[in-house]
Amino acid sequence: MDIWVNGKKVDTAGEFVENGTETHFEIGKNVCYVKATSSGKKKIGFIYQLFINDKEVITTDDSTASL
């Protein structure tokens, strides 16, 4: 997976984990990763979660509330 931070592509390292994948990268001194897991529902597809320093960044977008 390509990761872009402030308009610049950053180096990543991907790995397979239970139920999906994790794409690791750094922003300055912050260790980050995107976890991609299957929703199990074809219409929804993958669910992506962003973690920075092992803490999940929770979306405030109400459009995902019905999922």
Buried (B, 14 or more C-beta within 10 A) or exposed (E): EEBEEEEEEEEBEEEEEEEBBBBBBBEEEEEBBBBBBEEEEEEEEEBEBBBEEEEEEEEEEEEEEEE
